[in-house]
Amino acid sequence: MNGKRETKESKFGSYYTVPFSRGRDIVVDFISIGKKSLKVYAIGDIDVTYPLMKIKELKEKDIKLSFSAYLTYVFARTVAEHPYMQAIKWRRRRMVIFEDVDVFFLVEREVKGKKMPTSVLMRKANEKTIQEITDVIRGTKTIKDDSMVDKEGASATDKLLRMPGFLRRFLFNRIFKNPFLRRQFAGTIGITSVGMYAGGGGTSIPIAVENLSINVGGIEKRPGYLIKENGEVDTEKIIPRDYLWITFNIDHTTVDGGPITRFLALFRERVRKGYGLDEVEAKKKGKKKAKET
């Protein structure tokens, strides 16, 4: 909004109107598609005390990493090891399982004084480092135009948004029924972290279009048992710890409960232990030594 608005009167009270943007149209389209899928949800929290502490320590050493990028890194690497989690049903009796992991996520940025979401499609995220993912996220935040999507898919998406609603929804349905078109348009997995802006704990259950996605909620500080370096829980010592609320959206038509449980357990354990963060500093030191020699 530009600060100038025309207030009108009615028998129900005063009011004013604002445009329903094209960006909202695509949100409505995605919700209509997501409601047709058969999802199961896993909701809980993860102890993120160590990874937050490690990211803070790295920042003091001039290695600036995004916590959202770290979660994306762990998510993509874990899916790459369990590719059946991103399986997509195809035709009547087949499933397509991609080996590469393409992540679709939203980044909030400011354009002309307004906060707006920007969709980003990161190809082969399972091959990228935490620093590379951080650079993509922070680079997207600096885009100053009002496109809702990143440059890779901007032209195609803008054309879709200008179509009549019934035609656009027909095309979206056709796209999401084809695994190859779906991957090209929206990747293989998704991640949102809107809840992190709310402050405190809590999460939500979004209507996701991806077969596998996570919704990152808020971080809540509360007392918890001390976890030793070997991973054992010290039940005799309680200290303040940080817990991340999170929701997993999983298409139950393509994967069974047992594999889902094992995947979630591995992801949770990796996040708790700071999977990949120790390698960041080691690589940084290795580059410095190489320059010195």
C-alpha positions in Angstrom: 0.0 0.0 0.0 1.2 3.5 -0.8 -0.3 5.2 2.2 -3.1 6.9 0.2 -6.5 5.2 0.4 -10.0 6.2 -0.2 -12.3 5.4 2.7 -16.0 4.8 1.9 -19.0 4.6 4.1 -21.8 2.0 4.2 -24.5 1.0 6.6 -22.1 -1.6 7.9 -19.4 0.9 8.7 -16.5 2.6 6.9 -14.2 0.6 4.7 -11.6 0.8 1.9 -10.5 -1.6 -0.9 -7.1 -2.9 -2.1 -6.2 -4.8 -5.3 -6.3 -8.6 -5.2 -2.9 -9.2 -6.8 -1.9 -11.7 -9.4 0.4 -13.2 -6.8 -2.6 -14.1 -4.7 -4.2 -15.8 -7.7 -1.3 -18.3 -7.9 -1.6 -18.9 -4.1 -5.3 -19.8 -4.6 -4.4 -22.1 -7.5 -1.8 -23.9 -5.4 -4.2 -24.4 -2.5 -6.8 -25.9 -4.8 -4.2 -28.4 -6.1 -2.8 -29.2 -2.7 -6.2 -30.1 -1.3 -6.6 -32.9 -3.8 -3.5 -34.8 -2.5 -3.7 -37.4 0.3 -1.2 -36.2 2.8 -0.2 -37.3 6.3 1.4 -34.9 8.7 4.1 -35.3 11.3 4.3 -32.4 13.8 6.8 -32.1 16.6 9.9 -30.3 17.7 13.7 -30.7 17.3 16.4 -29.7 19.7 18.4 -27.1 17.7 20.6 -25.8 20.5 23.8 -27.1 19.1 23.4 -26.0 15.4 22.3 -22.5 16.5 25.3 -22.3 18.8 27.6 -23.6 16.0 26.2 -21.1 13.5 26.8 -18.3 16.0 30.4 -19.4 16.5 31.0 -19.5 12.8 29.6 -16.0 12.4 32.2 -14.8 14.9 34.8 -16.3 12.6 33.3 -14.4 9.6 31.5 -17.4 8.2 27.9 -16.2 7.9 25.4 -19.0 7.4 21.6 -18.9 7.3 19.7 -21.3 9.7 17.1 -21.7 7.0 19.9 -22.7 4.5 21.2 -25.2 7.1 17.8 -26.9 7.4 17.5 -26.9 3.6 20.9 -28.5 3.4 20.1 -31.3 5.8 16.6 -31.8 4.2 18.1 -32.2 0.7 20.9 -34.4 1.7 18.6 -36.7 3.7 16.1 -37.0 0.9 18.9 -37.8 -1.6 19.8 -40.8 0.6 16.1 -41.8 0.8 14.8 -40.9 -2.8 11.6 -42.8 -2.4 10.4 -40.0 -0.1 10.0 -37.8 -3.1 8.3 -40.4 -5.3 5.5 -39.1 -7.6 2.7 -41.3 -8.8 2.6 -41.5 -12.6 -0.3 -42.8 -14.7 -2.1 -45.8 -13.3 0.5 -48.2 -11.9 3.9 -46.4 -11.9 5.9 -44.1 -9.7 8.7 -41.8 -10.8 11.6 -41.4 -8.3 14.1 -38.7 -9.2 17.7 -39.1 -7.8 18.5 -35.4 -7.7 16.7 -33.1 -5.2 15.2 -29.9 -6.4 14.0 -27.7 -3.6 11.1 -25.2 -4.0 11.0 -22.5 -1.3 9.8 -19.0 -0.5 11.9 -16.1 0.5 10.4 -12.9 1.9 11.9 -9.7 0.6 11.1 -6.0 0.6 10.1 -4.3 -2.7 9.0 -0.6 -2.6 8.5 -0.7 1.1 6.3 -3.8 1.0 7.1 -7.4 2.1 6.4 -9.9 -0.6 7.2 -13.6 -1.1 9.5 -14.8 -3.9 9.5 -18.4 -5.0 12.9 -19.9 -5.6 13.7 -23.3 -7.3 17.1 -24.6 -6.4 18.2 -27.4 -8.7 20.3 -30.3 -7.3 20.3 -28.8 -3.8 21.7 -32.1 -2.5 25.0 -31.2 -4.2 25.2 -27.7 -2.7 27.0 -26.7 0.4 25.4 -24.7 3.3 27.3 -21.6 2.2 26.0 -22.0 -1.4 22.4 -22.3 -0.2 22.9 -19.3 2.1 24.2 -17.3 -0.9 21.1 -18.2 -3.0 18.7 -17.2 -0.2 20.4 -13.9 0.6 20.9 -13.1 -3.0 17.2 -13.5 -3.7 16.4 -11.1 -0.9 18.3 -8.4 -2.7 16.2 -8.5 -5.9 14.4 -5.2 -6.2 11.8 -5.8 -9.0 8.3 -6.9 -8.2 8.4 -10.4 -9.8 7.0 -13.1 -7.6 9.5 -15.6 -8.9 13.2 -15.8 -9.4 14.7 -15.2 -12.8 14.9 -18.9 -13.7 11.2 -19.3 -14.0 9.9 -15.7 -14.1 8.8 -15.5 -17.8 6.9 -18.7 -17.8 5.1 -18.0 -14.5 4.2 -14.4 -15.5 2.5 -15.8 -18.6 0.5 -18.2 -16.6 -0.6 -15.5 -14.2 -2.0 -13.5 -17.1 -4.3 -16.3 -18.2 -8.0 -16.6 -17.2 -8.3 -18.4 -13.9 -10.1 -21.5 -15.2 -7.5 -22.0 -17.9 -4.6 -21.5 -15.5 -6.0 -24.0 -13.0 -6.5 -26.5 -15.8 -2.9 -26.2 -16.9 -1.6 -26.4 -13.3 -3.6 -29.6 -12.8 -2.1 -31.1 -16.0 1.4 -30.0 -14.9 1.1 -31.6 -11.4 -0.2 -34.9 -12.8 3.0 -35.2 -14.8 6.1 -35.9 -12.7 8.5 -34.4 -15.2 6.6 -31.2 -15.7 6.0 -31.0 -12.0 9.7 -31.2 -11.3 10.5 -28.6 -14.0 7.9 -26.2 -12.5 8.0 -26.8 -8.8 11.0 -29.1 -8.0 10.7 -32.4 -6.1 10.4 -31.2 -2.4 9.4 -28.0 -0.7 10.3 -26.0 2.4 8.7 -22.9 4.0 9.8 -21.0 7.1 7.1 -18.4 7.6 6.7 -19.5 11.2 10.2 -18.3 12.1 9.1 -14.7 11.8 6.4 -15.0 14.4 8.7 -15.4 17.4 8.4 -18.1 20.0 7.2 -21.7 19.5 4.4 -23.0 17.3 3.9 -24.2 13.7 1.2 -24.6 11.1 -0.2 -27.3 8.8 0.0 -25.7 5.3 -1.8 -27.1 2.2 1.3 -28.0 0.2 1.5 -29.0 -3.5 4.7 -30.9 -3.1 4.6 -34.7 -2.3 7.2 -34.0 0.5 7.6 -30.7 2.2 8.4 -29.2 5.6 7.0 -26.1 7.3 9.6 -24.6 9.7 7.9 -23.0 12.7 9.1 -20.9 15.6 12.0 -21.6 18.0 11.0 -21.9 21.6 13.5 -21.9 24.6 12.5 -24.2 27.4 14.3 -26.5 29.9 15.7 -29.8 28.7 18.2 -32.5 29.6 21.9 -31.9 28.8 23.0 -34.0 25.9 26.6 -35.2 26.1 29.1 -35.1 23.2 28.6 -38.9 22.6 24.9 -38.3 22.2 23.8 -39.7 25.5 21.2 -37.8 27.6 22.3 -36.7 31.0 19.0 -37.0 33.1 20.7 -35.4 36.1 21.2 -32.0 34.6 18.5 -29.7 33.1 19.6 -26.6 31.2 17.8 -24.1 28.8 17.6 -25.4 25.3 16.2 -24.2 21.9 13.4 -26.3 20.3 12.3 -25.8 16.7 8.7 -26.6 15.9 8.3 -28.3 12.5 5.6 -29.9 10.3 6.3 -32.6 7.7 3.8 -33.0 4.8 4.1 -36.4 3.2 2.1 -38.0 0.4 1.0 -41.3 1.9 0.0 -42.8 -1.5 3.7 -43.2 -2.5 5.5 -44.1 0.7 4.6 -46.3 3.7 4.7 -45.5 7.4 7.9 -47.4 8.2 10.1 -45.6 5.6 8.5 -42.3 6.7 9.4 -42.9 10.3 13.0 -43.9 9.6 13.4 -40.8 7.3 12.1 -38.5 10.0 14.2 -40.0 12.7 17.4 -39.5 10.6 16.5 -35.9 9.7 15.8 -35.1 13.3 19.0 -36.6 14.6 21.1 -34.9 11.9 19.6 -31.5 12.7 20.1 -32.0 16.5 23.8 -32.9 16.0 24.6 -30.1 13.6 25.1 -32.3 10.5 27.5 -30.7 8.1 28.4 -27.7 10.2 31.8 -29.0 11.3 32.8 -29.5 7.7 32.2 -25.8 6.9 34.9 -24.6 9.2 37.3 -27.4 8.1 36.9 -26.4 4.4 37.4 -22.7 5.3 40.7 -23.6 7.1 41.7 -25.8 4.1 41.2 -22.9 1.7 43.3 -20.5 3.8 46.2 -23.0 4.0 46.1 -23.5 0.3 46.3 -19.8 -0.3 49.2 -19.5 2.1 51.2 -22.2 0.3 
